[in-house]
Amino acid sequence: MDQFRHEKKTEKVNYEAHITRMDRGVVVAIGGGESHIGTLILAEPRPSLTGDGSMSATSSVLNRIGHLDEGPLRKNAEMLAARLNQPVVVTGGIHLETIEKDTINEVFNDCKIFFEEILQILGD
């Protein structure tokens, strides 16, 4: 197994991920703000339903009560699974004590960029 650590600091959130590449799969533990386990996502690659030969992913999610971490993490877990053509587990959470709608949008965008960087680390 290969292990990596990736960090990204933004104006409002410091993100950190610990990434483990296994022989057949990837595990990403991610935290931002006050790190915690708010969600666990298992994304499984599959052929796209469009029939164009591209890859997509299906995911199963376990959320802790009252946690909304699935929002910024699920699509990114599915993206990794589809692009790597391997099962991917993403777990963790992003917590800010006070958060406004604009900040929520920033977190979603930050996570998209952060996961693209993780994909580069893993060597898409």
Beta strands, then each sheet from edge to edge (+ up, - down):
strand 1: 2-9
strand 2: 14-22
strand 3: 25-33
strand 4: 39-47
strand 5: 55-63
strand 6: 88-95
sheet 1: 1+ 2- 3+ 6+ 4- 5+
end
